[in-house]
């Protein structure tokens, strides 16, 4: 049945290109005849929400006054109602403010005021 629909000039090349070399006449190598992989990747990247976003969404939801607006908000953002409930609970406890970005890098060491007073007399007594 497929023989009727073959282009003139011979059978189509095997899927995947069929080997090295220049493309065949007629440009048949330009089309990828191999089927795509229908399997869905099992490892989808986990979404990460910033603290600013987690504070903004419950505020938007609290501003919704008509029935159905919260559901529309969640659908437009691609969120679940459990996200909203968790973020409201965290906001009430103050946990989201604690997640604010912190200054990166090494902390500066605090100078001990007693170190200088102890080292100066020792250095002066050792030096003749």
N, C-alpha and C positions, 0 to 999 in steps of 0.2 A: 504494500500500500504506500510506503514511503518512496518507492522507486519512481512514482509518477511525479513527485515534487522535487526531485533532485535537479540542481542547476546543470546546464549543459557543461561538459568538460570533465565529467567523472564524478565519483562519489565524494561527499564532503570529507574533510580531514578528520581524524579522530579527535575526541575532546582533549583539550590541554595543549593543542598545537601540533602534536605528532612528531616532534623532533626539531633539531636545529636546522638552520638554513634560511634562505630568503623565502618570503611569503609566496604562496602559489599564485598562479595567474587568476585574475578575477577578484582578488582581494578577499578571498574567503577566510584568510587567517586573521582578519581584523575583527571578526565576530567571535565572541567567546561562546562556544556551543556547550560547554560543560554546565550542568545544573548547579544552582547555588545551594549552599548548605542550609537545609531547612531547620536545623537544630538551633535552639536558643542557648546562648551562653549561660551556664549555671552560676557563674560568679559575677553578679551585678554589683557595681560599686555602691557602697553604702553612702547615703546622703548625709552631709554634715551641715548643720545650720549654725550660723553665728549667733552670739548672744543678742546682738542688735536686732537681728531678724526675729528671734524668739520673743523679744519684747514688743516688736512692731505689730506682729500678727494678732496677739490677744488685744492690743489696743484697737486695731481695726475691727475685730470681732465685737468688742464692747460698744463700738460706735454703730453697729448694725441695729436698726430699730424695727424693721419690718420682718415678718416671718419669711424664711427662705434665704435671707441675705447672708447668713453665716454659712449655710451650705454652699451657696454660690461662691463665697470667698474661699472656702476650703477647696472647692473644685478648681477654681482658677489658679490657686497656688499649688495644687497637687498634694494636699495634706489630708490627714485623717482627723477625725474629731478627737481621737486619743492624743494627738499632738497638741491640740488646743487645750485640752484638759490638763495635760502634764505641764505645759508652759505657763498656764494660769496658776497652777499650784506652786511652781518654782518661783514665779514672780511674787506671789504672796509671801513666800518664805525668804525672799531676797537672794535666792541662789543665782539668778541670772545676772545681777549686778556684780556678784563675786566672780563671774566668768569673763568679765571685761578684760581686754588685752592688757598684759602687764609689760613693764619695761624689760627688754631683753638684755642679755649680756651678764657679765660678772658683776657681783655686788662689790661696792667699794668697802674696804675694811675700815671699821671704826678704829680710830687711833686711841689707844689706851693712854690716858693722861699720866698714869703712874710710871709707864715705861721710860719716858724721857727723864723724869726726876731721878730714877734709879740708875740710869746708864751714865748720866753726866758726871756724878761724883766718882764713879768707878773709873771712867776714862781719864779723869784728871789726876787720880792718885796713881794710876799705872804709868802715866807719861812723866818721865823725869826730865 
